[in-house]
Amino acid sequence: MKHLLSTRDLTPGDAIGILDTAEEMAAVNDREVRKLPALRGRTVVNLFFEDSTRTRISFEAAAKRLSADVINFAAKGSSVSKGESLKDTAQTLEAIGADAVVIRHSAAGAPHRLAVTDWIQAAVVNAGDGTHEHPTQALLDAFTLRRHLARVAGTPSAGADLAGAHVVIVGDILHSRVARSNVWLLTTLGARVTLVAPPTLLPIGVEHWPCAVSYDLDAALDQAPDAVMMLRVQAERMNASYFPSTAEYSRLWGLGDERFDRFDTPAFKDTVILHPGPMVRGLEISSTAADSDRSQVLRQVANGVSVRMAVLYLLMSAKESAR
């Protein structure tokens, strides 16, 4: 594996290999000294053309815990704001000796463009491109779910797939790169996925994705899934009205207090709540649900560092072996 651009590119063996390596990295993160010399002398550039908190900080922490040098690049305040092209920016990074480039961009396909051209020889990691994909988020979601299911079953999570698990993903599927990456990865790992959204927030062609589709959240919950992933309504990507009001959206597709009460029944004994963040409390999720013991949101954030350590380590090790 030279780059990580899409979860569609991952075989079951690739995905499980990343998750198993993340288990080893998690053990490092539990130590008093959370540092490995694995990438000492290597340079990781975080190239972010869109705002980010969790993903950028997570990649920075991951690289530093592997002893890599980290350069954080934000489009705001850089030559990009003066009209510099992606090619010129990439070649600048190549000139300073970047070994890996973690890129977030508003244009779908920008990471792929970096990876397939000769602009840069570094490993490329897609940290979110437009409404296309966000592979490391899907990997950390799978890692979080796999660990939860292993705890419930009393078995080790290392080496396990997600065969038989059922995940319901709810909300703004149309604009969600997280949903796309999760559908492909979870299916690859053997899980069953159901997407729930208003018809206006489902992408064209979703019927060809390897998942079920529903407009009714209560009907999807009747199946007592192993995990419910709530997505934020991405108003910043909307130039039209996709639903009549936020109140109606919350009533029909939000995990409010009344709907969350169902989780107290035996059928939901082991069901967990996931959210990629940032959360809009009161719209797609209530504070009661977000702060409950069912919520894995903070575990997702913590697990993200371990998963991104694994990705950087595996990509840069492969790059070194290819020399």
C-alpha positions as CSV (number, residue, x, y, z in Angstrom):
1,M,0.0,0.0,0.0
2,K,1.7,3.2,-1.2
3,H,-1.2,5.7,-0.5
4,L,-4.5,5.7,1.4
5,L,-7.0,7.5,-0.9
6,S,-10.2,5.5,-0.5
7,T,-11.6,2.6,1.5
8,R,-12.8,1.1,-1.7
9,D,-9.1,0.3,-2.4
10,L,-8.7,-1.8,0.7
11,T,-9.0,-5.6,0.7
12,P,-10.2,-7.3,3.8
13,G,-6.6,-8.2,4.5
14,D,-5.5,-4.6,4.1
15,A,-8.2,-3.3,6.4
16,I,-7.6,-5.9,9.1
17,G,-3.9,-5.3,8.9
18,I,-4.3,-1.6,9.5
19,L,-6.7,-2.3,12.4
20,D,-4.4,-4.8,14.0
21,T,-1.5,-2.4,13.7
22,A,-3.7,0.2,15.4
23,E,-4.2,-2.2,18.3
24,E,-0.4,-2.2,18.8
25,M,-0.3,1.6,18.5
26,A,-3.1,1.8,21.1
27,A,-0.9,-0.1,23.5
28,V,1.8,2.5,23.1
29,N,-0.8,5.3,23.7
30,D,-1.7,3.6,27.0
31,R,1.9,3.8,28.2
32,E,3.4,6.6,30.4
33,V,5.8,7.6,27.6
34,R,3.6,7.6,24.5
35,K,6.4,7.7,21.9
36,L,8.0,5.4,19.4
37,P,11.2,6.1,17.3
38,A,9.7,4.4,14.2
39,L,9.6,7.5,12.0
40,R,12.5,9.5,13.5
41,G,14.0,11.7,10.8
42,R,10.9,11.5,8.6
43,T,8.7,14.5,7.7
44,V,4.9,14.5,7.7
45,V,3.1,17.5,6.2
46,N,-0.5,18.2,7.1
47,L,-1.8,20.0,4.1
48,F,-5.3,21.3,5.0
49,F,-7.3,23.4,2.5
50,E,-10.4,23.1,4.7
51,D,-10.9,23.9,8.4
52,S,-10.4,21.0,10.7
53,T,-9.9,20.4,14.4
54,R,-10.1,16.7,15.2
55,T,-8.5,15.3,12.1
56,R,-5.6,17.7,11.9
57,I,-4.7,17.5,15.6
58,S,-5.1,13.7,15.5
59,F,-2.7,13.3,12.5
60,E,-0.3,15.7,14.2
61,A,-0.4,13.7,17.5
62,A,0.0,10.5,15.5
63,A,3.1,11.6,13.6
64,K,4.7,13.1,16.7
65,R,4.2,9.9,18.7
66,L,6.0,8.1,16.0
67,S,8.9,10.7,16.4
68,A,8.3,12.2,12.9
69,D,8.8,15.9,12.2
70,V,5.5,17.6,11.5
71,I,4.7,20.6,9.3
72,N,1.2,22.0,9.5
73,F,0.1,23.9,6.4
74,A,-3.2,25.8,6.3
75,A,-4.5,27.4,3.1
76,K,-5.5,30.5,5.0
77,G,-2.5,32.8,5.3
78,S,-0.5,30.8,2.8
79,S,0.4,31.5,-0.9
80,V,-2.8,29.5,-1.8
81,S,-4.8,32.5,-0.8
82,K,-2.8,34.4,-3.4
83,G,-3.7,32.0,-6.1
84,E,-1.0,29.3,-5.9
85,S,-2.0,26.1,-7.5
86,L,-2.1,22.6,-5.9
87,K,0.8,21.6,-8.2
88,D,3.1,24.4,-7.0
89,T,2.2,23.8,-3.4
90,A,2.9,20.1,-3.8
91,Q,6.3,20.8,-5.5
92,T,7.2,23.1,-2.6
93,L,6.6,20.3,-0.2
94,E,8.6,17.9,-2.4
95,A,11.5,20.4,-2.3
96,I,11.5,20.5,1.5
97,G,11.6,16.7,1.7
98,A,8.2,15.7,2.7
99,D,7.9,11.9,3.2
100,A,4.1,11.8,3.7
101,V,1.4,14.4,2.9
102,V,-1.9,14.3,4.7
103,I,-4.3,16.3,2.6
104,R,-7.8,17.7,3.2
105,H,-9.3,19.5,0.2
106,S,-12.7,20.8,-0.8
107,A,-12.3,19.2,-4.3
108,A,-13.1,15.6,-4.6
109,G,-10.2,13.8,-6.1
110,A,-7.5,16.2,-5.0
111,P,-5.6,13.6,-3.0
112,H,-5.7,11.2,-6.0
113,R,-4.3,13.9,-8.2
114,L,-1.4,14.3,-5.9
115,A,-0.8,10.6,-5.7
116,V,-0.9,9.8,-9.4
117,T,1.2,12.7,-10.8
118,D,4.9,13.1,-10.6
119,W,4.6,16.3,-8.6
120,I,5.5,14.6,-5.4
121,Q,7.1,11.3,-4.3
122,A,5.7,11.2,-0.8
123,A,3.0,8.9,0.5
124,V,-0.4,10.6,0.3
125,V,-3.2,10.2,2.9
126,N,-6.7,11.4,2.1
127,A,-7.9,13.3,5.2
128,G,-11.2,14.2,3.4
129,D,-11.8,15.4,-0.1
130,G,-15.0,17.2,-0.8
131,T,-18.0,15.0,-0.4
132,H,-16.0,12.0,-1.7
133,E,-14.2,10.1,1.1
134,H,-12.6,10.2,4.5
135,P,-10.9,6.8,4.8
136,T,-9.1,7.2,8.2
137,Q,-12.4,8.3,9.8
138,A,-14.0,5.1,8.6
139,L,-11.0,3.1,9.9
140,L,-11.3,4.6,13.3
141,D,-15.0,4.0,13.4
142,A,-14.5,0.4,12.5
143,F,-11.7,0.1,15.1
144,T,-14.0,1.6,17.7
145,L,-16.9,-0.8,16.8
146,R,-14.6,-3.8,16.6
147,R,-13.2,-3.1,20.1
148,H,-16.7,-2.7,21.5
149,L,-18.0,-5.9,20.0
150,A,-14.9,-7.8,21.3
151,R,-15.6,-6.4,24.8
152,V,-19.2,-7.6,24.6
153,A,-18.2,-11.0,23.3
154,G,-15.2,-11.3,25.7
155,T,-12.9,-12.0,22.8
156,P,-9.7,-10.3,21.5
157,S,-10.4,-7.7,18.9
158,A,-7.1,-8.3,17.0
159,G,-7.6,-10.1,13.8
160,A,-11.4,-9.9,14.0
161,D,-13.6,-8.7,11.2
162,L,-17.1,-7.3,11.7
163,A,-19.0,-10.2,10.2
164,G,-22.7,-10.1,11.2
165,A,-22.6,-6.6,12.7
166,H,-25.3,-4.1,11.8
167,V,-24.6,-0.4,11.6
168,V,-27.2,2.2,10.9
169,I,-25.9,5.5,9.5
170,V,-28.3,8.4,9.9
171,G,-28.5,11.9,8.5
172,D,-26.9,14.0,5.7
173,I,-25.6,11.1,3.5
174,L,-25.6,13.3,0.4
175,H,-22.8,15.5,1.6
176,S,-21.0,13.0,3.9
177,R,-17.6,11.6,2.9
178,V,-17.7,9.8,6.2
179,A,-20.8,7.8,5.2
180,R,-19.3,6.9,1.8
181,S,-16.1,5.6,3.3
182,N,-17.9,3.7,6.1
183,V,-20.3,2.0,3.7
184,W,-17.4,0.5,1.7
185,L,-15.1,-0.3,4.6
186,L,-17.8,-1.8,6.9
187,T,-19.1,-4.0,4.0
188,T,-15.5,-5.1,3.2
189,L,-15.2,-6.2,6.9
190,G,-18.4,-8.2,6.8
191,A,-20.9,-5.8,8.4
192,R,-24.3,-4.9,7.2
193,V,-25.1,-1.2,6.7
194,T,-28.4,0.7,6.6
195,L,-28.5,4.3,5.5
196,V,-31.3,6.4,6.9
197,A,-32.1,10.0,5.6
198,P,-34.7,12.1,4.1
199,P,-34.9,11.4,0.3
200,T,-33.4,14.9,-0.5
201,L,-30.3,14.0,1.5
202,L,-29.5,10.7,-0.3
203,P,-27.1,10.8,-3.3
204,I,-28.1,9.8,-6.8
205,G,-27.1,6.2,-7.4
206,V,-27.2,5.2,-3.7
207,E,-29.3,2.2,-4.7
208,H,-26.1,0.7,-6.3
209,W,-24.1,1.0,-3.0
210,P,-23.6,-2.2,-1.0
211,C,-26.1,-1.2,1.7
212,A,-29.9,-0.9,2.5
213,V,-31.6,2.5,2.4
214,S,-34.5,3.7,4.5
215,Y,-36.3,7.0,5.1
216,D,-37.7,5.8,8.5
217,L,-35.3,6.0,11.5
218,D,-37.7,4.2,13.8
219,A,-38.1,1.3,11.4
220,A,-34.3,1.0,11.2
221,L,-34.0,1.0,15.0
222,D,-36.6,-1.7,15.2
223,Q,-33.8,-4.0,13.9
224,A,-31.8,-3.3,17.1
225,P,-28.5,-2.5,15.3
226,D,-25.1,-2.9,17.0
227,A,-24.3,0.7,16.3
228,V,-26.1,3.9,15.3
229,M,-23.9,6.6,13.7
230,M,-25.4,10.0,13.6
231,L,-24.2,12.5,11.0
232,R,-24.1,16.3,11.1
233,V,-26.3,18.3,8.7
234,Q,-23.6,20.0,6.6
235,A,-25.3,23.3,6.0
236,E,-22.1,24.9,4.7
237,R,-22.3,22.6,1.6
238,M,-26.0,23.3,1.0
239,N,-27.2,26.0,-1.4
240,A,-30.9,25.0,-1.2
241,S,-33.5,23.9,1.3
242,Y,-33.2,20.1,1.7
243,F,-35.9,19.9,4.4
244,P,-38.7,22.2,5.6
245,S,-37.2,23.0,9.1
246,T,-34.6,22.0,11.6
247,A,-37.5,21.1,14.0
248,E,-38.9,18.6,11.5
249,Y,-35.5,17.2,10.7
250,S,-34.8,16.6,14.4
251,R,-38.2,15.0,15.0
252,L,-38.0,12.6,12.1
253,W,-34.2,11.9,11.8
254,G,-32.7,13.0,15.1
255,L,-31.7,10.9,18.0
256,G,-33.6,12.9,20.6
257,D,-34.4,12.0,24.2
258,E,-37.7,10.3,23.3
259,R,-36.1,8.1,20.7
260,F,-33.0,7.5,22.9
261,D,-35.4,6.1,25.6
262,R,-35.7,3.0,23.3
263,F,-32.0,2.2,24.2
264,D,-33.1,1.2,27.7
265,T,-34.9,-1.9,26.4
266,P,-33.1,-5.3,26.4
267,A,-33.0,-5.4,22.6
268,F,-30.5,-2.4,22.7
269,K,-28.4,-3.8,25.5
270,D,-25.2,-3.6,23.6
271,T,-26.0,-0.9,21.0
272,V,-23.6,2.0,20.9
273,I,-23.8,5.5,19.4
274,L,-21.1,6.9,17.0
275,H,-20.6,10.4,15.6
276,P,-17.7,11.7,13.5
277,G,-18.1,15.2,15.0
278,P,-18.6,18.0,15.3
279,M,-21.9,17.4,16.9
280,V,-24.8,19.8,16.7
281,R,-26.6,19.1,19.9
282,G,-30.3,19.4,19.7
283,L,-30.4,18.8,15.9
284,E,-29.2,15.4,15.0
285,I,-28.5,14.3,18.6
286,S,-29.6,15.3,22.1
287,S,-27.1,16.0,24.9
288,T,-28.6,13.1,26.8
289,A,-27.6,10.7,24.0
290,A,-24.3,12.4,23.3
291,D,-23.2,12.3,26.9
292,S,-24.6,8.8,27.8
293,D,-22.6,5.6,28.4
294,R,-23.7,4.4,25.0
295,S,-21.8,7.2,23.3
296,Q,-18.4,6.3,21.8
297,V,-17.6,9.8,20.5
298,L,-14.6,10.4,22.8
299,R,-13.3,6.9,22.2
300,Q,-13.5,7.5,18.5
301,V,-11.3,10.6,19.0
302,A,-8.8,8.7,21.1
303,N,-8.8,5.7,18.7
304,G,-8.2,8.1,15.8
305,V,-4.7,8.7,17.0
306,S,-3.9,5.0,17.1
307,V,-5.4,4.4,13.7
308,R,-3.5,7.3,12.1
309,M,-0.3,6.1,13.7
310,A,-0.9,2.8,12.1
311,V,-1.6,4.3,8.7
312,L,1.5,6.6,8.7
313,Y,3.7,3.8,10.0
314,L,2.5,1.3,7.3
315,L,2.7,3.7,4.4
316,M,6.1,5.1,5.3
317,S,7.5,1.7,6.0
318,A,6.3,0.5,2.6
319,K,7.9,3.6,1.0
320,E,11.2,2.9,2.7
321,S,11.1,-0.8,1.6
322,A,10.5,0.3,-2.0
323,R,13.7,2.4,-2.1
